Amino acid sequence: MYKLGKEGINVTSIVHELNTVVKYIDDGDPSKALDLLTKISSEVSDLEDRSGDIILWNNIYRYGSVAILLSIPVLAYLIIPRVYIEIWYRLRRRWSIAR
């Protein structure tokens, strides 16, 4: 589970469930604790199986966000002058020259 958390996978729900297991053990209810540990074990094995996909999609989201943020100034540099010139030409078309 430590390895999963270190790789960037959210394991907070599993940690909360483990805290609940400790509370069950402190309260003297080992059967509930054992049932919950079995459930936690299956969740951890499921996360380990899907960890590659989760890490891949997290990286795609992260690097995609960075790429979008970096492209905003470039697009503004390319688009704003063209929009300004288009507006200027449309307004200038209505001008009349007085003789």
N, CA, C and O of each residue as an XYZ file, in Angstrom:
396
protein
N       0.831     -1.181      0.000
C       0.000      0.000      0.000
C       0.879      1.249      0.000
O       0.538      2.248     -0.633
N       2.001      1.196      0.702
C       2.920      2.330      0.712
C       3.422      2.605     -0.701
O       3.537      3.757     -1.119
N       3.718      1.530     -1.430
C       4.194      1.665     -2.810
C       3.141      2.348     -3.680
O       3.471      3.204     -4.501
N       1.879      1.972     -3.501
C       0.801      2.588     -4.283
C       0.689      4.076     -3.978
O       0.554      4.893     -4.888
N       0.747      4.426     -2.697
C       0.670      5.832     -2.323
C       1.848      6.624     -2.846
O       1.704      7.779     -3.246
N       3.024      5.993     -2.842
C       4.222      6.664     -3.337
C       4.142      6.902     -4.840
O       4.698      7.874     -5.350
N       3.449      6.013     -5.546
C       3.298      6.162     -6.997
C       2.223      7.173     -7.374
O       2.051      7.468     -8.556
N       1.503      7.707     -6.408
C       0.517      8.743     -6.684
C      -0.911      8.262     -6.716
O      -1.799      9.002     -7.140
N      -1.157      7.046     -6.281
C      -2.515      6.513     -6.260
C      -3.147      6.863     -4.922
O      -2.507      6.733     -3.878
N      -4.382      7.300     -4.946
C      -5.083      7.727     -3.737
C      -5.451      6.506     -2.895
O      -6.251      5.668     -3.314
N      -4.859      6.418     -1.705
C      -5.116      5.289     -0.807
C      -5.717      5.760      0.514
O      -5.669      5.030      1.504
N      -6.276      6.956      0.545
C      -6.804      7.482      1.809
C      -7.985      6.667      2.315
O      -8.132      6.482      3.523
N      -8.830      6.176      1.409
C      -9.975      5.378      1.870
C      -9.501      4.081      2.519
O     -10.097      3.621      3.493
N      -8.447      3.499      1.991
C      -7.909      2.271      2.579
C      -7.310      2.557      3.949
O      -7.458      1.754      4.871
N      -6.638      3.687      4.090
C      -6.064      4.054      5.387
C      -7.171      4.268      6.412
O      -7.039      3.853      7.564
N      -8.257      4.911      6.004
C      -9.388      5.105      6.930
C      -9.993      3.763      7.341
O     -10.357      3.565      8.500
N     -10.096      2.852      6.386
C     -10.626      1.527      6.717
C      -9.685      0.776      7.654
O     -10.144      0.048      8.533
N      -8.379      0.943      7.477
C      -7.426      0.314      8.398
C      -7.544      0.906      9.797
O      -7.397      0.190     10.787
N      -7.806      2.203      9.887
C      -8.051      2.811     11.200
C      -9.295      2.213     11.844
O      -9.335      2.005     13.056
N     -10.304      1.938     11.031
C     -11.516      1.296     11.552
C     -11.205     -0.112     12.057
O     -11.753     -0.543     13.072
N     -10.330     -0.825     11.353
C      -9.921     -2.162     11.801
C      -9.256     -2.080     13.168
O      -9.531     -2.898     14.046
N      -8.385     -1.097     13.349
C      -7.710     -0.925     14.641
C      -8.732     -0.625     15.736
O      -8.609     -1.126     16.854
N      -9.736      0.187     15.419
C     -10.780      0.483     16.410
C     -11.567     -0.777     16.770
O     -11.890     -0.995     17.938
N     -11.879     -1.614     15.764
C     -12.580     -2.874     16.048
C     -11.740     -3.775     16.952
O     -12.263     -4.405     17.871
N     -10.450     -3.829     16.687
C      -9.572     -4.657     17.517
C      -9.507     -4.107     18.936
O      -9.545     -4.868     19.903
N      -9.409     -2.774     19.063
C      -9.387     -2.162     20.396
C     -10.693     -2.408     21.145
O     -10.692     -2.577     22.364
N     -11.806     -2.427     20.415
C     -13.110     -2.660     21.050
C     -13.356     -4.139     21.344
O     -14.348     -4.483     21.986
N     -12.478     -5.003     20.887
C     -12.622     -6.426     21.155
C     -13.548     -7.139     20.203
O     -14.232     -8.084     20.596
N     -13.585     -6.701     18.945
C     -14.454     -7.338     17.948
C     -13.596     -7.822     16.768
O     -13.611     -7.211     15.699
N     -12.850     -8.917     16.962
C     -11.930     -9.364     15.903
C     -12.629     -9.911     14.658
O     -12.036     -9.905     13.580
N     -13.861    -10.380     14.775
C     -14.540    -10.917     13.584
C     -14.842     -9.807     12.575
O     -14.651     -9.989     11.372
N     -15.318     -8.648     13.072
C     -15.553     -7.513     12.160
C     -14.234     -7.026     11.572
O     -14.157     -6.669     10.396
N     -13.192     -7.017     12.412
C     -11.879     -6.577     11.938
C     -11.364     -7.505     10.844
O     -10.808     -7.040      9.850
N     -11.542     -8.795     11.016
C     -11.081     -9.758     10.014
C     -11.865     -9.625      8.711
O     -11.286     -9.706      7.628
N     -13.171     -9.423      8.810
C     -13.984     -9.223      7.601
C     -13.541     -7.976      6.843
O     -13.418     -7.990      5.619
N     -13.303     -6.902      7.589
C     -12.873     -5.653      6.954
C     -11.471     -5.800      6.369
O     -11.185     -5.246      5.307
N     -10.593     -6.540      7.047
C      -9.251     -6.771      6.504
C      -9.301     -7.570      5.204
O      -8.508     -7.323      4.295
N     -10.209     -8.507      5.111
C     -10.370     -9.271      3.870
C     -10.811     -8.351      2.733
O     -10.317     -8.452      1.610
N     -11.743     -7.460      3.038
C     -12.213     -6.494      2.035
C     -11.078     -5.559      1.619
O     -10.905     -5.276      0.434
N     -10.305     -5.081      2.598
C      -9.190     -4.178      2.307
C      -8.149     -4.888      1.455
O      -7.594     -4.295      0.530
N      -7.883     -6.137      1.757
C      -6.904     -6.906      0.987
C      -7.325     -7.026     -0.472
O      -6.493     -6.900     -1.370
N      -8.598     -7.267     -0.712
C      -9.064     -7.362     -2.104
C      -8.997     -6.008     -2.802
O      -8.684     -5.943     -3.991
N      -9.287     -4.924     -2.079
C      -9.194     -3.584     -2.670
C      -7.752     -3.256     -3.036
O      -7.492     -2.697     -4.101
N      -6.816     -3.601     -2.156
C      -5.406     -3.316     -2.428
C      -4.920     -4.127     -3.626
O      -4.203     -3.598     -4.475
N      -5.296     -5.394     -3.706
C      -4.876     -6.201     -4.857
C      -5.497     -5.673     -6.149
O      -4.859     -5.712     -7.201
N      -6.729     -5.184     -6.081
C      -7.374     -4.585     -7.252
C      -6.637     -3.316     -7.679
O      -6.413     -3.091     -8.869
N      -6.262     -2.488     -6.700
C      -5.510     -1.271     -7.019
C      -4.142     -1.607     -7.599
O      -3.671     -0.928     -8.511
N      -3.504     -2.645     -7.080
C      -2.209     -3.047     -7.629
C      -2.351     -3.513     -9.074
O      -1.481     -3.242     -9.902
N      -3.431     -4.204     -9.377
C      -3.655     -4.654    -10.752
C      -3.915     -3.480    -11.693
O      -3.463     -3.489    -12.838
N      -4.633     -2.485    -11.220
C      -4.992     -1.338    -12.059
C      -4.011     -0.183    -11.932
O      -4.232      0.867    -12.536
N      -2.939     -0.338    -11.172
C      -2.047      0.790    -10.897
C      -1.414      1.352    -12.164
O      -1.245      2.566    -12.282
N      -1.063      0.489    -13.111
C      -0.464      0.983    -14.353
C      -1.397      1.904    -15.117
O      -0.978      2.956    -15.599
N      -2.656      1.514    -15.229
C      -3.633      2.350    -15.934
C      -3.891      3.654    -15.189
O      -3.994      4.719    -15.798
N      -3.994      3.561    -13.870
C      -4.263      4.765    -13.073
C      -3.121      5.756    -13.216
O      -3.351      6.951    -13.396
N      -1.887      5.262    -13.136
C      -0.723      6.141    -13.263
C      -0.670      6.742    -14.664
O      -0.361      7.924    -14.819
N      -0.968      5.939    -15.684
C      -0.965      6.443    -17.060
C      -1.968      7.576    -17.235
O      -1.624      8.623    -17.785
N      -3.210      7.384    -16.772
C      -4.230      8.421    -16.934
C      -3.917      9.654    -16.093
O      -4.207     10.774    -16.514
N      -3.327      9.465    -14.906
C      -2.916     10.622    -14.107
C      -1.855     11.428    -14.838
O      -1.904     12.658    -14.841
N      -0.892     10.745    -15.461
C       0.149     11.447    -16.209
C      -0.414     12.137    -17.445
O      -0.021     13.261    -17.757
N      -1.323     11.481    -18.147
C      -1.940     12.112    -19.320
C      -2.680     13.377    -18.905
O      -2.573     14.409    -19.569
N      -3.426     13.301    -17.811
C      -4.160     14.475    -17.328
C      -3.193     15.586    -16.931
O      -3.400     16.745    -17.290
N      -2.143     15.242    -16.197
C      -1.189     16.241    -15.712
C      -0.462     16.918    -16.867
O      -0.415     18.146    -16.939
N       0.108     16.114    -17.778
C       0.873     16.696    -18.877
C      -0.032     17.371    -19.905
O       0.379     18.336    -20.550
N      -1.242     16.882    -20.062
C      -2.193     17.555    -20.941
C      -2.569     18.927    -20.417
O      -2.686     19.883    -21.184
N      -2.758     19.022    -19.103
C      -3.073     20.321    -18.496
C      -1.926     21.302    -18.693
O      -2.150     22.473    -19.000
N      -0.701     20.825    -18.517
C       0.465     21.691    -18.713
C       0.551     22.133    -20.167
O       0.836     23.299    -20.442
N       0.311     21.226    -21.095
C       0.374     21.576    -22.516
C      -0.681     22.615    -22.879
O      -0.405     23.538    -23.645
N      -1.874     22.470    -22.341
C      -2.929     23.453    -22.611
C      -2.549     24.812    -22.045
O      -2.714     25.834    -22.711
N      -2.040     24.825    -20.817
C      -1.658     26.101    -20.209
C      -0.506     26.760    -20.957
O      -0.466     27.985    -21.071
N       0.426     25.969    -21.465
C       1.536     26.544    -22.220
C       1.120     27.011    -23.609
O       1.774     27.884    -24.180
N       0.059     26.457    -24.160
C      -0.367     26.859    -25.499
C      -1.199     28.140    -25.488
O      -1.367     28.763    -26.537
N      -1.715     28.542    -24.348
C      -2.552     29.747    -24.286
C      -1.794     30.994    -24.733
O      -2.328     31.742    -25.551
N      -0.571     31.265    -24.243
C       0.123     32.470    -24.737
C       0.434     32.413    -26.228
O       0.351     33.432    -26.913
N       0.788     31.243    -26.737
C       1.091     31.119    -28.165
C      -0.158     31.396    -28.994
O      -0.097     32.119    -29.989
N      -1.278     30.829    -28.591
C      -2.526     31.081    -29.317
C      -2.932     32.544    -29.234
O      -3.414     33.113    -30.214
N      -2.739     33.153    -28.073
C      -3.068     34.576    -27.943
C      -2.177     35.407    -28.860
O      -2.645     36.362    -29.479
N      -0.896     35.053    -28.952
C       0.038     35.769    -29.814
C      -0.372     35.655    -31.279
O      -0.195     36.597    -32.051
N      -0.912     34.518    -31.655
C      -1.284     34.318    -33.050
C      -2.683     34.830    -33.376
O      -2.913     35.316    -34.483
N      -3.608     34.733    -32.451
C      -5.012     35.033    -32.745
C      -5.365     36.497    -32.523
O      -6.089     37.072    -33.336
N      -4.888     37.112    -31.466
C      -5.293     38.493    -31.141
C      -4.956     39.476    -32.263
O      -5.815     40.291    -32.601
N      -3.759     39.455    -32.863
C      -3.514     40.396    -33.972
C      -4.447     40.172    -35.163
O      -4.871     41.133    -35.805
N      -4.763     38.940    -35.457
C      -5.653     38.667    -36.589
C      -7.065     39.165    -36.318
O      -7.720     39.706    -37.209
N      -7.523     38.984    -35.108
C      -8.852     39.483    -34.750
C      -8.863     41.007    -34.813
O      -9.816     41.603    -35.315
N      -7.804     41.640    -34.305
C      -7.713     43.102    -34.331
C      -7.726     43.616    -35.772
O      -8.438     44.572    -36.081
N      -6.952     42.994    -36.646
C      -6.905     43.434    -38.047
C      -8.255     43.222    -38.725
O      -8.696     44.074    -39.497
N      -8.905     42.121    -38.454
C     -10.224     41.850    -39.044
C     -11.235     42.908    -38.614
O     -11.998     43.411    -39.440
N     -11.245     43.242    -37.346
C     -12.166     44.280    -36.850
C     -11.831     45.625    -37.480
O     -12.732     46.371    -37.866
N     -10.541     45.941    -37.588
C     -10.129     47.214    -38.160
C     -10.557     47.305    -39.623
O     -11.050     48.349    -40.051
N     -10.382     46.241    -40.394
C     -10.806     46.252    -41.796
C     -12.319     46.392    -41.934
O     -12.795     47.110    -42.814
N     -13.068     45.724    -41.088
C     -14.531     45.823    -41.168
C     -15.002     47.235    -40.828
O     -15.930     47.746    -41.455
N     -14.377     47.858    -39.852
C     -14.754     49.231    -39.513
C     -14.304     50.206    -40.594
O     -15.008     51.171    -40.891
N     -13.151     49.965    -41.177
C     -12.616     50.864    -42.192
C     -13.435     50.781    -43.475
O     -13.493     51.760    -44.219
N     -14.055     49.672    -43.751
C     -14.854     49.497    -44.956
C     -16.005     50.507    -45.002
O     -16.438     50.905    -46.083
N     -16.484     50.908    -43.865
C     -17.618     51.847    -43.808
C     -17.188     53.312    -43.961
O     -18.031     54.197    -44.115
N     -15.909     53.555    -43.920
C     -15.453     54.934    -44.021
C     -15.736     55.472    -45.429
O     -15.657     54.749    -46.422
N     -16.059     56.725    -45.477
C     -16.231     57.368    -46.781
C     -15.235     58.519    -46.882
O     -14.953     59.212    -45.905
N     -14.727     58.697    -48.064
C     -13.722     59.734    -48.274
C     -14.436     60.966    -48.818
O     -15.135     60.892    -49.828
N     -14.257     62.084    -48.151
C     -14.904     63.329    -48.568
C     -13.967     64.083    -49.497
O     -12.761     64.148    -49.258
N     -14.536     64.659    -50.570
C     -13.719     65.434    -51.500
C     -13.981     66.889    -51.347
O     -13.381     67.701    -52.051
